[in-house]
Each structure stands twice: as C-alpha cells, then as structure tokens.
Amino acid sequence: MKAHDGMYIDGTWRPAAGRDTIEVVSPVDEQVIGRVPAGTAEDVDTAVRAARAVLPAWAATPPAERAARLTALRDALLARRDEIAETVTAELGSPLKFSENVHAAVPIAVAGSYAELAATHAFEEKVGNSTVFHEPIGVVGAITPWNYPLHQIVAKVAPALAAGCTVVLKPAEDTPLVAQLFAEAVHEAGVPAGVFNLVTGLGPVAGQALAEHPGVDLVSFTGSTAVGRQIAVTAGAAIKKVALELGGKSANVILPSADLAKAVNVGVANVMSNSGQTCSAWTRMLVHRDQYDEAVALAATAAAKYGDRIGPVVNAKQRARVRSYIDKGVAEGARLVAGGSESPREQGYFIAPTVFADVTPEMTIAQEEIFGPVLSILRYDDEDDALRIANGTVYGLAGAVWAGEETEAVAFARRMDTGQVDINGGRFNPLAPFGGYKQSGVGRELGAHGLAEYLQTKSLQF
C-alpha cells in the first residue's frame, strides 16, 4: 500500500488541513492499494496563495529557462517510466503493456514537446505599428480525470509552465497516486517552489473550491459535460476563463470504397482501448447498408478476441453505469452481437467487450456517452445520411473516416462537426490541437494551440 499524508505545496510536502483520507481501490481485485489526503478548501487556499505569490517571478523567467525546467521534468518522468506504468496499472487497472506504451510514454513525449515550444514560441510579435505580447494568464486551477491520469496532468501543467503560469493541480480521486509521482518529478526538475502545487481531494470539495477561488485566473478541466457545465457557471460568475475538454460520442464513418475489414477491426480496437474509457473513442460505427451485415460479423468476431484482456473499468459506480447502458440498449431494441452486461470475472470491475447491431440514431446508446467498452453499429443510406447521423449528437470531439481514396475521406471529414478526425487510421499526433465542437468543450490542448490557452495578449502602439 502507498500511503501519502501530505500535499505538495510551495515546494514542500506538508500535512493536509484535515484528517480525512481517500482510499485508492484496485479495479482489478477491489482491494485498497493506497491512501491520500482528502484536501479541503483551506488546502486549496494555501496552494493558490503560494502560486499567486511566485507568479510575477515565474512569469518574468526567460522562456529559455522555463524550457530548461520542462526538459528536466521530461527527463525526471522518463527516469520514472516503469514506476509510472506500474502505478497506473495498479490504480486504473490498465494492462501493463498499455500503461507502458500510452499512459507513461505519451505524457513524457508531450512534456518534451512543450520544452521545445517554450524555447521557440514567439511570445511577442509585430503587427503594423503595434507590438503584441503574449503573456501568462496567471494562476491556473487544473482539474484532471482518471481515464488518462498522467497524460491529462501533463497536457495542462506543461503548457501552463511553458507560458509562465503557476498551477494548482487537483487530480482525480480514483487515480491520485501517479499525480504524487508527477509532483516528485517536478521537484527533482528544479521547478521553483510554488510554481506547481498539488492538492488531492474530492471533486465537490477540493475541485469546487479551486474552481471558485478568486485567486485562480483560469480553470482547465477535463471530464464529463455535466461537471464541465457546472464549472463554466462557477467561473462565469467571476468572468474567469475556462478551458473544458468534455464528453464525446464520436462517429467512425466507413464509406463504401474503404477497406471494410481494416476499418472495422481498427474501429473495434479503438473502442476497446483503455476499456472504452476514452472521451474521443469512436463509439458509433457508421456503415453503408449494403455492407452492414458483413461489418457486424467482423465486429462481433473482433470483439470476442479481446475477452477480459482489456482490463476493468475504474470503479463499481462506473461498472454499474456501463451495465445500465447495455441493458437500456437491449430494452430499446438494439441487437447484442458480442458481450453484454454480465461480468466476465467474479472479482474486479470488468465489462465484456460489447457490440450492438441494429442501432438507430435516436437510441440512448447512440446519443449518450457510455465510457465503457461498448460499440454501436448504425446503417446509413448515402453520404448525406451518414453525415446527418455523424453530426446528430450534442457532442463533437473526435471521429474517423475511411475511404478508398484519401481525398474522398477528407471531403467527408471537412463536413463533420467535430474537433479532430482520423483519416484511414491516421496516427496520434501530440502536436495537433485536441478539443471539441458543441458540448464537447471549449478550447484546445496539445501543441501550440494548447499553449495559447494559457496566454493573454497585450498590444502596445507606436
């Protein structure tokens, strides 16, 4: 068991204001594997005050020096790569290989990308007779989710530090242990005291206190659309900027000219990745009616190969949520062709890889984010029908298009109301902006667009 009794505030580990703790439970065997303090509004206030006190000095630090600290942070994370992977596997239940290749490797790469951006970004520019300065927005309150616990931390903290902002992080209560490792890496990297602060705690307590604190200039939140809406209301009352990366119900559109087998197999793998706990997962597969039966058979076969190797969902509440959606899908007339709501194991929060056929656009499982290993396959008649279905939800986070010719796929993707689209299985790009249209959020993460979220502009006219 890993027990932490302190918060990382102002460069030191210090006791929490209260005595309450949060137990970290393994989703694999339901055993307690760790314990962290349940931070209070008092802890948040202490952290924000520390961040505010050092903001002028960090904002004035030359970008080259900020880049050096981020390079050191990247190196400190790299040295902990195995421990990071093992920790995420323990608290999230992710298979170790996936933790190594994604949960550990991707945030290390992202940290490195922001070290480079801090050194090369144009923080001032000439526009006619004006000089425009891009300055740090101030103190950032970062609230991160449990599904990609370290990646989401780095995707917020690294650009904030590169911009010259100071940060108070409130990580998800289900996966706080890797956040402790991150704080250790920050300290080792020589980031000045108070520039980064960690407060563990519950969302309605520590998260709410951080979102409404008058000393916070920007709230960056990743999580559900419902909670994001509440944070936007809270921040809006103070005219405070928000960056929100929220839910998704992404469409995987397979056009008739595509390699059907490849598109279906990659699509199933995408949904099952991280046990379906990915906001950008392609959870709606759209197939032309002439190829529909073949696609359903391919998807059912592909899903069956996963068994329980995909790992569990994060906790008992999430398992119950996913099961309820599966049961609702059956009740509304969808045809179950793989998996179901019965758990494949007696212990742990496992959900069988599940595929529904005969799904219509208005069904609940085609409209709402399930956040589990559940795929819905829908028919379409022609491209206009496919576009109507793809754009027919309140979300617009990600998606995919498959076609025989890249130009055909691009033409369709350009008409989709979504922030990111993969063409014929395009690879993840840590420098590409990530974020949503509609109720999938406000703002972008990653790369130069992610850095811009933490900057504000000032112009001087000559």
C-alpha positions as CSV (number, residue, x, y, z in Angstrom):
1,M,0.0,0.0,0.0
2,K,1.1,3.5,-0.9
3,A,0.1,6.0,1.8
4,H,0.8,9.7,1.3
5,D,-0.1,12.0,4.2
6,G,0.8,15.4,2.7
7,M,0.1,17.9,-0.1
8,Y,2.9,19.3,-2.3
9,I,2.5,23.0,-1.7
10,D,5.1,25.7,-2.1
11,G,7.9,23.3,-2.9
12,T,7.4,21.0,0.2
13,W,5.3,18.1,1.3
14,R,3.1,19.4,4.1
15,P,0.2,17.9,6.2
16,A,-3.3,18.4,5.0
17,A,-5.5,20.8,6.9
18,G,-8.0,18.0,7.8
19,R,-7.6,14.4,8.8
20,D,-9.9,12.7,6.2
21,T,-8.3,10.5,3.6
22,I,-9.3,8.9,0.3
23,E,-8.7,5.2,-0.3
24,V,-7.4,4.1,-3.6
25,V,-9.0,0.9,-4.7
26,S,-7.6,-1.5,-7.3
27,P,-10.3,-2.1,-10.0
28,V,-8.8,-5.5,-10.7
29,D,-9.3,-7.1,-7.3
30,E,-11.2,-4.4,-5.4
31,Q,-8.5,-4.2,-2.7
32,V,-7.3,-0.9,-1.1
33,I,-3.8,-0.2,-2.6
34,G,-3.2,3.4,-1.4
35,R,-4.4,6.3,0.6
36,V,-4.1,10.1,0.1
37,P,-5.3,13.1,2.0
38,A,-8.8,14.5,1.2
39,G,-8.0,18.1,0.7
40,T,-10.2,20.9,1.9
41,A,-10.9,24.5,0.8
42,E,-8.3,25.5,3.3
43,D,-5.7,23.4,1.5
44,V,-6.7,24.8,-1.8
45,D,-6.5,28.4,-0.5
46,T,-2.9,27.7,0.8
47,A,-1.9,26.3,-2.6
48,V,-3.4,29.2,-4.5
49,R,-1.8,31.7,-2.3
50,A,1.6,30.0,-2.9
51,A,1.0,30.0,-6.6
52,R,0.0,33.7,-6.6
53,A,3.0,34.8,-4.6
54,V,5.5,33.4,-7.1
55,L,3.6,34.2,-10.2
56,P,5.4,37.5,-11.0
57,A,8.9,35.9,-10.7
58,W,7.9,32.8,-12.8
59,A,6.2,34.9,-15.5
60,A,9.3,37.0,-15.8
61,T,11.6,34.0,-16.1
62,P,13.1,33.9,-19.6
63,P,11.4,31.3,-21.8
64,A,14.7,29.5,-22.3
65,E,14.9,28.9,-18.5
66,R,11.3,27.7,-18.4
67,A,12.2,25.4,-21.3
68,A,15.1,24.0,-19.3
69,R,12.9,23.2,-16.4
70,L,10.4,21.4,-18.7
71,T,13.3,19.4,-20.2
72,A,14.4,18.4,-16.7
73,L,10.8,17.5,-15.9
74,R,10.6,15.3,-19.1
75,D,13.8,13.6,-18.0
76,A,12.6,13.1,-14.5
77,L,9.4,11.5,-15.8
78,L,11.4,9.3,-18.2
79,A,13.5,8.0,-15.3
80,R,10.3,7.0,-13.6
81,R,8.7,5.5,-16.7
82,D,8.4,1.9,-15.3
83,E,7.1,3.2,-11.9
84,I,4.6,5.4,-13.7
85,A,3.3,2.4,-15.8
86,E,3.1,0.1,-12.7
87,T,1.2,2.8,-10.7
88,V,-1.3,3.5,-13.4
89,T,-1.9,-0.2,-13.9
90,A,-2.4,-0.6,-10.1
91,E,-4.9,2.3,-9.7
92,L,-6.7,2.3,-13.1
93,G,-6.4,-1.4,-13.9
94,S,-4.9,-0.8,-17.4
95,P,-2.9,-3.7,-18.8
96,L,0.8,-3.1,-18.1
97,K,1.8,-3.0,-21.8
98,F,-0.8,-0.3,-22.5
99,S,0.3,1.6,-19.4
100,E,3.9,1.5,-20.7
101,N,3.1,2.4,-24.3
102,V,0.4,5.0,-23.6
103,H,-0.1,6.1,-20.0
104,A,3.7,6.6,-19.5
105,A,5.2,7.2,-22.9
106,V,2.7,9.7,-24.3
107,P,2.9,12.3,-21.4
108,I,6.7,12.0,-21.5
109,A,6.6,13.0,-25.2
110,V,4.1,15.8,-24.5
111,A,6.3,17.2,-21.8
112,G,9.2,17.2,-24.3
113,S,7.1,18.9,-26.9
114,Y,6.4,21.8,-24.5
115,A,10.0,22.1,-23.6
116,E,10.7,22.8,-27.3
117,L,7.7,25.1,-27.6
118,A,8.8,27.2,-24.6
119,A,12.1,27.8,-26.2
120,T,10.8,28.5,-29.7
121,H,7.4,30.2,-29.4
122,A,7.1,33.8,-30.4
123,F,5.9,35.4,-27.2
124,E,5.9,38.8,-28.9
125,E,5.2,39.9,-32.5
126,K,5.0,43.0,-34.7
127,V,1.6,43.8,-36.1
128,G,1.7,47.0,-38.1
129,N,2.7,49.8,-35.7
130,S,2.0,47.6,-32.7
131,T,4.0,45.2,-30.7
132,V,1.8,42.4,-29.4
133,F,2.9,40.5,-26.3
134,H,1.6,37.0,-25.3
135,E,1.7,37.0,-21.6
136,P,0.8,34.3,-19.0
137,I,-2.8,34.4,-18.0
138,G,-2.0,33.9,-14.3
139,V,-2.7,31.1,-11.8
140,V,-4.2,28.0,-13.3
141,G,-6.5,25.6,-11.5
142,A,-6.1,22.3,-13.2
143,I,-8.7,19.6,-12.6
144,T,-7.9,16.3,-14.2
145,P,-9.8,13.0,-14.8
146,W,-8.9,9.4,-14.0
147,N,-9.0,7.8,-17.5
148,Y,-5.6,9.0,-18.7
149,P,-4.3,10.3,-15.4
150,L,-0.8,11.4,-16.2
151,H,-1.4,12.4,-19.7
152,Q,-4.1,14.8,-18.7
153,I,-1.9,16.3,-15.9
154,V,1.0,16.9,-18.4
155,A,-1.4,18.2,-21.1
156,K,-2.4,21.0,-18.6
157,V,0.6,21.6,-16.4
158,A,3.3,21.6,-19.1
159,P,1.8,24.3,-21.3
160,A,0.9,26.3,-18.3
161,L,4.5,26.3,-17.1
162,A,5.8,27.0,-20.6
163,A,3.5,30.0,-20.8
164,G,4.8,31.4,-17.5
165,C,1.7,30.5,-15.4
166,T,1.7,28.9,-12.0
167,V,-0.5,25.9,-11.2
168,V,-2.6,24.2,-8.6
169,L,-3.5,20.7,-9.6
170,K,-6.4,18.7,-8.3
171,P,-6.2,15.2,-9.7
172,A,-9.0,12.6,-9.9
173,E,-9.6,10.9,-6.6
174,D,-9.6,7.4,-8.2
175,T,-6.1,7.8,-9.6
176,P,-4.1,10.2,-7.4
177,L,-1.0,8.1,-6.9
178,V,0.5,8.9,-10.3
179,A,0.0,12.6,-9.5
180,Q,2.2,12.1,-6.5
181,L,4.9,10.7,-8.8
182,F,4.5,13.7,-11.0
183,A,5.0,16.1,-8.1
184,E,8.2,14.3,-7.2
185,A,9.4,14.7,-10.8
186,V,8.5,18.5,-10.7
187,H,10.6,18.9,-7.5
188,E,13.5,16.9,-9.0
189,A,13.4,19.1,-12.1
190,G,14.1,22.2,-10.1
191,V,10.8,24.0,-10.8
192,P,10.8,26.8,-8.3
193,A,8.7,26.4,-5.1
194,G,5.1,27.5,-5.5
195,V,5.1,27.3,-9.3
196,F,3.4,23.9,-9.2
197,N,1.2,22.7,-6.3
198,L,-0.7,19.5,-5.7
199,V,-3.9,19.2,-3.7
200,T,-5.6,15.8,-3.6
201,G,-9.3,15.6,-2.7
202,L,-12.8,15.1,-3.8
203,G,-14.3,17.0,-6.8
204,P,-17.3,18.5,-4.9
205,V,-14.9,19.8,-2.2
206,A,-11.4,20.5,-3.4
207,G,-12.4,20.8,-7.1
208,Q,-15.2,23.2,-6.4
209,A,-13.0,25.3,-4.1
210,L,-10.4,25.5,-6.8
211,A,-12.9,26.4,-9.5
212,E,-14.4,29.2,-7.5
213,H,-11.3,30.6,-5.8
214,P,-10.8,34.3,-6.6
215,G,-7.1,33.8,-6.9
216,V,-7.4,31.5,-9.9
217,D,-7.4,33.1,-13.3
218,L,-8.1,30.1,-15.5
219,V,-9.8,26.8,-14.7
220,S,-8.7,23.9,-17.0
221,F,-11.0,20.9,-16.6
222,T,-11.3,17.6,-18.3
223,G,-14.2,15.3,-17.5
224,S,-17.9,15.0,-18.1
225,T,-20.0,17.5,-19.8
226,A,-22.3,17.8,-16.8
227,V,-19.5,18.7,-14.4
228,G,-17.9,21.0,-17.1
229,R,-21.2,22.9,-17.3
230,Q,-21.2,23.5,-13.5
231,I,-17.5,24.7,-13.7
232,A,-18.4,27.1,-16.5
233,V,-21.2,28.6,-14.5
234,T,-19.0,29.0,-11.4
235,A,-16.2,30.5,-13.4
236,G,-18.6,32.7,-15.4
237,A,-19.8,34.4,-12.3
238,A,-16.3,35.8,-11.8
239,I,-15.7,36.3,-15.6
240,K,-12.9,33.7,-15.3
241,K,-11.6,31.9,-18.3
242,V,-12.2,28.2,-18.7
243,A,-10.7,25.5,-20.9
244,L,-13.0,22.5,-21.0
245,E,-12.3,19.1,-22.6
246,L,-15.6,17.2,-22.1
247,G,-17.6,14.3,-23.4
248,G,-17.8,12.7,-26.8
249,K,-19.8,10.3,-29.0
250,S,-17.5,10.1,-31.9
251,A,-18.5,8.6,-35.3
252,N,-16.4,6.2,-37.2
253,V,-17.7,6.6,-40.8
254,I,-16.8,3.8,-43.2
255,L,-17.5,4.8,-46.7
256,P,-18.3,2.1,-49.3
257,S,-14.9,2.4,-51.0
258,A,-12.9,1.7,-47.8
259,D,-11.1,-1.5,-46.8
260,L,-14.0,-2.8,-44.7
261,A,-12.1,-5.4,-42.7
262,K,-9.4,-3.0,-41.7
263,A,-11.8,-0.2,-40.9
264,V,-13.9,-2.4,-38.7
265,N,-11.0,-4.1,-36.9
266,V,-9.3,-0.8,-36.1
267,G,-12.6,0.7,-35.1
268,V,-13.3,-2.1,-32.6
269,A,-9.7,-1.8,-31.2
270,N,-10.2,1.9,-30.8
271,V,-13.4,1.5,-28.7
272,M,-11.9,-1.3,-26.5
273,S,-8.7,0.6,-25.9
274,N,-8.4,1.7,-22.2
275,S,-11.5,-0.4,-21.5
276,G,-13.6,2.1,-23.5
277,Q,-12.7,4.9,-21.1
278,T,-11.6,7.4,-23.7
279,C,-13.6,10.5,-24.4
280,S,-12.6,10.5,-28.1
281,A,-13.4,6.8,-28.7
282,W,-15.2,6.0,-32.0
283,T,-18.2,4.5,-30.2
284,R,-20.6,4.9,-33.2
285,M,-19.6,2.9,-36.3
286,L,-21.5,4.0,-39.4
287,V,-21.7,1.5,-42.3
288,H,-23.5,1.6,-45.6
289,R,-26.5,-0.7,-45.5
290,D,-25.1,-2.9,-48.4
291,Q,-22.0,-3.7,-46.2
292,Y,-23.8,-3.7,-42.9
293,D,-24.2,-7.4,-42.2
294,E,-20.6,-8.1,-43.1
295,A,-19.4,-5.3,-40.9
296,V,-21.5,-6.6,-37.9
297,A,-20.0,-10.1,-38.3
298,L,-16.5,-8.7,-38.5
299,A,-17.0,-6.5,-35.4
300,A,-18.5,-9.3,-33.4
301,T,-15.5,-11.6,-34.2
302,A,-13.0,-8.8,-33.4
303,A,-14.7,-8.0,-30.0
304,A,-14.8,-11.7,-29.0
305,K,-11.0,-11.9,-29.3
306,Y,-10.5,-9.4,-26.5
307,G,-12.2,-11.4,-23.8
308,D,-11.3,-9.7,-20.4
309,R,-7.8,-8.7,-21.6
310,I,-8.9,-5.1,-21.9
311,G,-8.9,-4.6,-18.2
312,P,-11.7,-3.4,-15.9
313,V,-13.4,0.0,-15.7
314,V,-12.3,2.2,-13.0
315,N,-14.7,1.6,-10.1
316,A,-18.0,0.0,-9.1
317,K,-20.0,3.1,-10.0
318,Q,-18.7,3.2,-13.5
319,R,-19.3,-0.6,-14.0
320,A,-22.9,-0.1,-12.9
321,R,-23.3,2.9,-15.3
322,V,-22.0,0.9,-18.3
323,R,-24.2,-2.1,-17.4
324,S,-27.2,0.2,-17.2
325,Y,-26.5,1.5,-20.7
326,I,-26.1,-2.1,-22.1
327,D,-29.4,-3.1,-20.6
328,K,-31.0,0.1,-22.0
329,G,-29.7,-0.7,-25.4
330,V,-31.4,-4.1,-25.3
331,A,-34.6,-2.7,-24.0
332,E,-34.7,-0.1,-26.8
333,G,-34.4,-2.8,-29.4
334,A,-30.7,-2.9,-30.3
335,R,-29.3,-6.4,-31.1
336,L,-26.5,-7.6,-28.9
337,V,-23.9,-9.4,-31.0
338,A,-21.0,-9.5,-28.6
339,G,-20.6,-9.2,-24.8
340,G,-23.4,-7.9,-22.6
341,S,-23.9,-6.7,-19.0
342,E,-22.7,-9.8,-17.3
343,S,-19.2,-9.5,-15.8
344,P,-16.6,-11.9,-17.3
345,R,-15.0,-12.3,-13.9
346,E,-16.3,-12.8,-10.3
347,Q,-13.9,-10.1,-8.9
348,G,-13.0,-6.7,-10.3
349,Y,-14.9,-4.1,-12.3
350,F,-14.8,-5.9,-15.6
351,I,-17.2,-5.4,-18.5
352,A,-17.1,-7.7,-21.5
353,P,-16.3,-6.1,-24.9
354,T,-19.8,-5.3,-26.2
355,V,-21.1,-4.7,-29.7
356,F,-24.6,-3.7,-30.6
357,A,-26.2,-4.0,-34.1
358,D,-29.5,-2.6,-35.4
359,V,-28.8,0.6,-33.6
360,T,-30.8,3.6,-34.7
361,P,-29.7,7.3,-34.3
362,E,-32.3,8.2,-31.7
363,M,-31.4,5.3,-29.3
364,T,-29.8,6.2,-26.0
365,I,-26.7,4.2,-26.7
366,A,-26.3,6.2,-29.9
367,Q,-26.7,9.6,-28.2
368,E,-25.1,9.4,-24.8
369,E,-21.5,8.8,-23.7
370,I,-21.2,5.4,-22.1
371,F,-17.5,5.5,-21.2
372,G,-17.0,1.7,-21.4
373,P,-16.2,-0.9,-24.0
374,V,-19.5,-0.6,-25.9
375,L,-19.7,-0.1,-29.7
376,S,-22.9,0.8,-31.6
377,I,-23.1,0.0,-35.3
378,L,-25.5,2.1,-37.4
379,R,-26.7,1.8,-41.0
380,Y,-26.7,4.7,-43.5
381,D,-28.2,5.0,-47.0
382,D,-25.8,7.5,-48.6
383,E,-23.2,10.1,-47.7
384,D,-25.7,12.8,-46.8
385,D,-27.4,10.3,-44.5
386,A,-24.1,9.3,-42.9
387,L,-23.3,13.0,-42.3
388,R,-26.6,13.6,-40.7
389,I,-26.1,10.7,-38.3
390,A,-22.5,11.6,-37.6
391,N,-23.4,15.2,-36.7
392,G,-26.6,14.2,-35.0
393,T,-25.5,14.4,-31.3
394,V,-24.7,17.2,-28.9
395,Y,-21.0,16.2,-29.0
396,G,-18.2,16.9,-31.4
397,L,-14.9,15.8,-30.0
398,A,-13.4,13.4,-32.5
399,G,-14.1,10.9,-35.3
400,A,-12.8,8.9,-38.1
401,V,-13.4,8.5,-41.9
402,W,-12.3,5.6,-44.0
403,A,-12.4,5.6,-47.8
404,G,-10.5,4.1,-50.8
405,E,-9.1,7.5,-51.7
406,E,-7.8,9.9,-49.1
407,T,-9.4,12.9,-50.9
408,E,-12.8,11.3,-50.6
409,A,-12.3,10.8,-46.8
410,V,-11.0,14.3,-46.4
411,A,-14.0,15.8,-48.3
412,F,-16.4,14.0,-45.9
413,A,-14.3,14.9,-42.8
414,R,-14.4,18.6,-43.6
415,R,-18.2,18.5,-43.2
416,M,-18.2,16.8,-39.8
417,D,-18.9,19.0,-36.8
418,T,-16.0,17.7,-34.7
419,G,-12.6,18.9,-33.5
420,Q,-10.4,16.1,-34.7
421,V,-10.8,13.4,-37.4
422,D,-8.5,10.5,-38.2
423,I,-8.3,9.7,-41.9
424,N,-7.9,6.0,-42.8
425,G,-6.4,5.2,-39.4
426,G,-4.2,8.3,-39.0
427,R,-1.7,8.2,-36.2
428,F,-2.0,10.2,-32.9
429,N,-0.1,13.5,-33.2
430,P,0.9,15.0,-29.8
431,L,1.4,18.4,-31.5
432,A,-2.1,18.6,-33.2
433,P,-4.8,20.6,-31.3
434,F,-7.3,18.4,-29.5
435,G,-10.7,19.6,-28.3
436,G,-14.3,19.7,-29.3
437,Y,-17.2,21.4,-31.0
438,K,-20.6,21.8,-29.4
439,Q,-20.9,20.3,-25.9
440,S,-17.6,18.5,-26.2
441,G,-15.8,21.6,-24.8
442,V,-14.1,24.9,-25.1
443,G,-10.5,25.5,-26.1
444,R,-7.8,23.1,-27.2
445,E,-5.0,21.0,-25.7
446,L,-1.6,19.9,-27.1
447,G,0.9,21.7,-29.3
448,A,1.0,25.5,-29.9
449,H,-2.8,25.7,-29.7
450,G,-2.7,24.2,-26.2
451,L,0.0,26.7,-25.2
452,A,-2.2,29.6,-26.4
453,E,-4.9,28.7,-23.9
454,Y,-2.6,29.8,-21.1
455,L,-1.7,33.1,-22.7
456,Q,-3.4,36.5,-23.0
457,T,-2.5,39.3,-25.4
458,K,-1.4,42.9,-24.8
459,S,-0.7,45.4,-27.6
460,L,1.5,48.5,-27.5
461,Q,1.0,51.0,-30.3
462,F,3.9,53.1,-31.5
